Amino acid sequence: ELPPSEFMQVADSTWLVLSVVSNGREPSGCQATGVTKIARSVIAPLAEHHVSVLMLSTYQTDFILVRERDLPVVIHTLAGEFDIYKEESGECVPVTCDDVSNGFLKPKPAASPTLHPVQSPQTRFCVLTVAPDTLPAIATMLIDVLFYSHSPPREAGAGSQDLDSITFFSFSLIEGYISIVMDAETQKRFPSDLLLTSSTGELWRMVRIGGQPLGFDECGIVAQIAEPLAAADISAYYISTFNFDHALVPEEGIAEVIQLLQQRQESGR
């Protein structure tokens, strides 16, 4: 419904959403553990089969977006470990490989994926939610933060490994559940009794992946971060955007995360 505009870029692909549940149930806890829970079972196999993914962690759960044209490969890749369902008219219907086998070709082995540079700004972030019925009370503040508060971001060179700070604000509304990521300074502008977090005073640090916009055809970007963090049992809250990917990790673990990712960079050279 959006009018065409020279200022709006739209990726060519149409994307489908995968939601991974355990024993048919959504995760019951609110603590953001993100990509580390599904790195080995979903993200790594899809990367090995050259499927590009977008990752969206929310306060409540995690979603993997795959291109519609890659669905046959996704089904064949995951069917061995997961029961796969599609939603039709509000009902969950089982999907088998035969349902999407048309055009499926087993991918040929490819060269190792590119290991992109990572940057870790000093900004501290909060992961929050808000009850939908209290959203009108902060709507004006949200609009101000989203559209008027931020100065244009400074350009970072492709080889830059450090940023003093980063402008980042994420708001998602999925099936009535609201998830917000904002920096700790911005949080101070909101009424503290309306914003809910899973742990009092919990703060996160960011790792931004990519020295330049990543595009949508490359695979293995999420796996680059998710696999080493999963091996170290480190929680991560991951958000793919149009230009870059961002992983949030608990503040107290940022030094270990940077060390792990640097080791991965060096071993991949």
C-alpha positions as CSV (number, residue, x, y, z in Angstrom):
1,E,0.0,0.0,0.0
2,L,3.0,2.3,0.3
3,P,3.3,4.7,-2.7
4,P,6.3,4.3,-4.9
5,S,9.1,6.6,-4.0
6,E,12.7,7.3,-5.3
7,F,13.7,7.4,-1.6
8,M,12.4,3.9,-0.7
9,Q,14.6,0.8,-1.5
10,V,12.8,-2.6,-1.6
11,A,14.7,-5.9,-1.8
12,D,13.7,-8.0,-4.8
13,S,12.9,-11.2,-2.8
14,T,9.7,-12.0,-0.9
15,W,10.5,-13.5,2.5
16,L,8.8,-16.1,4.7
17,V,9.0,-16.4,8.4
18,L,10.2,-19.4,10.3
19,S,9.4,-19.7,14.0
20,V,11.2,-22.4,15.9
21,V,9.3,-23.9,18.9
22,S,10.1,-26.6,21.3
23,N,7.6,-29.5,21.6
24,G,5.0,-27.5,19.9
25,R,5.2,-24.6,22.4
26,E,6.7,-21.2,22.3
27,P,9.5,-20.6,24.8
28,S,8.0,-19.8,28.1
29,G,10.8,-17.6,29.5
30,C,11.3,-14.0,28.6
31,Q,15.1,-13.9,28.9
32,A,16.5,-13.2,25.5
33,T,18.9,-16.0,24.5
34,G,18.5,-15.5,20.8
35,V,20.4,-17.2,18.0
36,T,22.5,-19.4,20.3
37,K,19.6,-21.7,20.9
38,I,19.1,-22.4,17.3
39,A,22.6,-21.9,15.9
40,R,23.5,-25.6,15.5
41,S,20.1,-26.9,14.5
42,V,18.8,-24.3,12.1
43,I,21.3,-21.5,11.2
44,A,24.4,-23.6,10.6
45,P,22.6,-26.2,8.3
46,L,20.9,-23.4,6.3
47,A,24.3,-21.7,5.8
48,E,25.9,-25.0,4.7
49,H,23.1,-25.3,2.1
50,H,23.7,-21.7,0.9
51,V,20.4,-20.3,2.2
52,S,20.6,-16.6,3.0
53,V,18.6,-15.7,6.1
54,L,17.5,-12.6,8.0
55,M,17.4,-12.9,11.7
56,L,15.0,-11.1,14.0
57,S,15.2,-11.6,17.8
58,T,12.3,-10.1,19.8
59,Y,11.7,-9.9,23.5
60,Q,9.4,-12.9,23.3
61,T,11.0,-15.2,20.7
62,D,13.2,-15.4,17.6
63,F,12.3,-15.5,13.9
64,I,14.2,-16.6,10.9
65,L,13.3,-15.1,7.5
66,V,14.1,-17.0,4.4
67,R,13.5,-16.1,0.7
68,E,10.3,-17.7,-0.7
69,R,12.3,-19.2,-3.6
70,D,14.6,-21.0,-1.1
71,L,11.7,-22.8,0.6
72,P,12.3,-26.2,-1.0
73,V,15.9,-26.2,0.1
74,V,14.9,-25.0,3.6
75,I,12.3,-27.9,4.0
76,H,14.7,-30.5,2.7
77,T,17.5,-29.2,5.0
78,L,15.4,-29.1,8.2
79,A,12.9,-31.9,7.7
80,G,15.4,-34.5,9.2
81,E,15.4,-32.8,12.6
82,F,12.1,-30.9,12.8
83,D,8.4,-31.4,12.3
84,I,7.5,-28.6,9.9
85,Y,4.1,-26.9,9.7
86,K,2.6,-24.2,7.6
87,E,-0.2,-22.0,8.7
88,E,-3.4,-22.2,6.6
89,S,-6.5,-20.3,7.7
90,G,-5.2,-20.1,11.2
91,E,-4.5,-23.9,11.4
92,C,-1.1,-25.6,11.4
93,V,-0.8,-28.1,8.6
94,P,2.2,-30.6,8.3
95,V,4.6,-30.0,5.4
96,T,6.6,-32.8,3.8
97,C,9.5,-32.7,1.4
98,D,7.2,-33.9,-1.3
99,D,5.0,-30.8,-1.0
100,V,7.8,-28.5,-2.1
101,S,10.1,-30.8,-4.0
102,N,9.5,-29.2,-7.4
103,G,12.7,-27.6,-8.6
104,F,14.7,-28.8,-5.6
105,L,18.4,-29.2,-6.5
106,K,21.0,-30.3,-4.0
107,P,23.3,-27.3,-3.7
108,K,26.9,-27.8,-4.9
109,P,29.7,-27.2,-2.3
110,A,30.8,-23.7,-2.3
111,A,33.8,-21.8,-1.0
112,S,33.9,-20.8,2.6
113,P,31.7,-17.8,3.3
114,T,33.3,-14.4,3.8
115,L,34.1,-13.5,7.4
116,H,33.0,-9.9,7.7
117,P,34.6,-7.4,10.0
118,V,32.9,-6.7,13.3
119,Q,32.6,-3.4,15.2
120,S,31.8,-3.0,18.9
121,P,30.6,0.5,19.9
122,Q,30.7,1.6,23.5
123,T,26.9,2.2,23.6
124,R,25.0,0.2,26.2
125,F,21.6,-1.1,25.2
126,C,18.4,-2.2,26.8
127,V,16.0,-4.9,25.6
128,L,12.4,-4.1,26.6
129,T,8.8,-4.8,26.1
130,V,5.6,-2.8,26.8
131,A,2.0,-3.9,27.3
132,P,0.0,-3.0,24.2
133,D,-2.7,-1.2,26.2
134,T,0.0,1.2,27.6
135,L,1.5,2.0,24.2
136,P,-0.6,5.2,23.7
137,A,1.0,6.7,26.8
138,I,4.5,6.6,25.1
139,A,3.4,7.0,21.5
140,T,4.5,10.6,21.3
141,M,7.9,9.8,22.8
142,L,8.3,6.9,20.4
143,I,7.6,9.1,17.4
144,D,10.1,11.7,18.6
145,V,12.8,9.1,19.1
146,L,12.2,7.4,15.8
147,F,12.0,10.4,13.6
148,Y,13.3,13.5,15.2
149,S,15.9,12.8,17.9
150,H,18.9,11.4,16.0
151,S,21.4,13.3,14.1
152,P,22.7,11.7,10.9
153,P,25.1,8.8,11.7
154,R,28.7,9.4,11.2
155,E,30.3,7.4,8.3
156,A,32.6,4.6,9.4
157,G,35.3,3.4,7.1
158,A,35.2,-0.1,5.8
159,G,38.2,-1.0,7.8
160,S,37.1,0.6,11.1
161,Q,37.0,-1.8,14.0
162,D,35.9,0.6,16.7
163,L,33.0,3.0,17.1
164,D,32.6,5.4,20.0
165,S,28.8,5.1,19.8
166,I,26.1,4.0,17.4
167,T,22.6,5.2,16.7
168,F,20.3,2.2,17.0
169,F,16.6,2.0,17.9
170,S,14.4,-1.1,17.1
171,F,10.7,-1.4,17.5
172,S,8.7,-4.5,16.5
173,L,5.0,-5.3,16.8
174,I,4.4,-9.0,16.1
175,E,1.0,-10.6,16.8
176,G,0.3,-8.0,19.5
177,Y,3.7,-8.4,21.2
178,I,5.9,-5.4,21.4
179,S,9.7,-5.5,21.5
180,I,12.0,-2.5,21.8
181,V,15.8,-2.1,21.7
182,M,17.2,1.3,22.7
183,D,20.3,2.7,24.2
184,A,20.4,3.3,27.9
185,E,20.4,7.1,27.6
186,T,17.3,7.0,25.4
187,Q,15.5,4.8,27.9
188,K,15.8,7.5,30.6
189,R,13.4,9.6,28.5
190,F,10.6,7.1,28.9
191,P,8.4,6.4,32.0
192,S,10.2,3.6,33.8
193,D,7.0,2.0,35.1
194,L,5.8,1.3,31.5
195,L,8.9,-0.4,30.1
196,L,9.4,-3.9,31.2
197,T,12.7,-5.8,31.1
198,S,13.5,-9.4,32.1
199,S,16.2,-8.4,34.6
200,T,16.5,-5.2,36.6
201,G,19.4,-3.1,35.3
202,E,20.3,-5.6,32.5
203,L,22.4,-3.9,29.8
204,W,23.7,-5.2,26.5
205,R,26.6,-4.4,24.2
206,M,26.5,-4.6,20.4
207,V,28.6,-6.2,17.8
208,R,27.8,-4.9,14.3
209,I,28.7,-7.1,11.4
210,G,29.9,-5.7,8.1
211,G,32.1,-2.8,7.1
212,Q,29.7,-2.0,4.3
213,P,26.1,-3.0,3.4
214,L,25.9,-6.8,3.3
215,G,23.2,-7.4,0.7
216,F,20.8,-10.3,0.7
217,D,22.4,-13.0,-1.5
218,E,25.2,-13.9,0.8
219,C,24.8,-16.8,3.3
220,G,26.6,-17.6,6.5
221,I,26.6,-14.1,8.0
222,V,24.4,-15.0,11.0
223,A,26.3,-18.3,11.4
224,Q,29.6,-16.3,11.6
225,I,28.4,-14.9,14.9
226,A,26.0,-17.5,16.1
227,E,28.2,-20.6,15.9
228,P,31.1,-19.4,18.1
229,L,28.8,-17.8,20.7
230,A,26.7,-21.0,20.8
231,A,29.9,-23.1,21.4
232,A,30.7,-20.8,24.3
233,D,27.1,-20.8,25.6
234,I,26.8,-17.0,25.3
235,S,23.4,-15.5,24.9
236,A,22.9,-13.3,21.8
237,Y,20.0,-11.1,20.7
238,Y,20.3,-10.7,16.9
239,I,18.7,-8.2,14.5
240,S,19.3,-8.2,10.7
241,T,18.6,-4.9,9.0
242,F,18.6,-3.7,5.4
243,N,22.3,-2.8,5.6
244,F,24.0,-4.5,8.5
245,D,23.5,-7.3,11.0
246,H,23.6,-6.6,14.8
247,A,24.2,-9.0,17.7
248,L,23.5,-7.8,21.3
249,V,25.3,-9.7,24.1
250,P,25.2,-9.2,27.8
251,E,27.5,-6.4,28.8
252,E,29.7,-8.5,31.1
253,G,30.5,-10.9,28.3
254,I,31.5,-8.4,25.6
255,A,35.3,-8.9,26.0
256,E,35.0,-12.6,25.6
257,V,32.7,-12.2,22.6
258,I,35.2,-9.9,20.8
259,Q,38.0,-12.3,21.6
260,L,36.1,-15.3,20.2
261,L,35.2,-13.4,17.0
262,Q,38.7,-12.1,16.5
263,Q,40.0,-15.7,16.8
264,R,37.4,-16.8,14.2
265,Q,38.6,-14.0,11.9
266,E,42.2,-15.0,12.3
267,S,41.5,-18.7,11.7
268,G,39.5,-17.9,8.6
269,R,42.4,-16.1,6.9
